[in-house]
């Protein structure tokens, strides 16, 4: 079986990264009457970047995608998509350069997989539709299911058909809304491989997901939206901005006098014992602090099991910033 990684290499011609950003969003706002969907949002995304867009239900993520995809007009602000200014006049030109895969596949269930793709290739008025369909099916490992009705497929397989449809026009910018929703781990891994290979070919991936571990694994940078943009950056940068760096010390038995061991150590700002019995040390630099901590523990005759940096996850960052149910609050 051809891997998604190999198939995607066949799907797109080499392009490499370009100097100008693929997406530029400048103080963009969308209101529906008195309700604000998102407000004063600004960011840019490079070609070949996987950009994660995170936030609770009702935070404005899907509305942002619909706006950048020319499906609805912004209330104020400016943007460019695939290097093209986001204006009503440029809508058709932008749509030719992008693709959007919604969470709900929206396939014709009575048609076969291949018939669905031929239908959408016709709507795009794509040249070499047969070749594009063949390469797209190969990319998502569905060649053998081309003649099966979409209604006979599992939810996970329908998601893969939707992804094949999304890459038919070889987009410069690909908007993916929860692309692994309903997929089993093997199928999700194949989608991850495809996303990684598309990035390597210079395609920009704008990924909305509720799977924070997926965002941490795939995304070069993430933005956290809660109507307004709360934070943007690489996951490791966001962790350092929000949290103190820590060393976790595990010993075979509790220390008789941990204060005597840890107090006054260079680079150790404070310490606390965790409910599990380990010791969490707030430090300025884990690499610089670890040798001194190890020497102090050995000097106190402690049986050391491990000394390691305790790292906060992207989920910790998200929960630190998002503490309200936006969707319920607006009802």
Beta strands, then each sheet from edge to edge (+ up, - down):
strand 1: 23-32
strand 2: 35-45
strand 3: 50-54
strand 4: 76-81
strand 5: 84-85
strand 6: 98-101
strand 7: 173-177
strand 8: 204-208
strand 9: 221-225
strand 10: 229-233
strand 11: 245-251
strand 12: 268-273
strand 13: 279-283
strand 14: 304-310
sheet 1: 2+ 1- 4+ 5-
sheet 2: 6+ 7+ 8+ 3+ 9+ 10-
sheet 3: 12+ 13- 11+ 14-
end
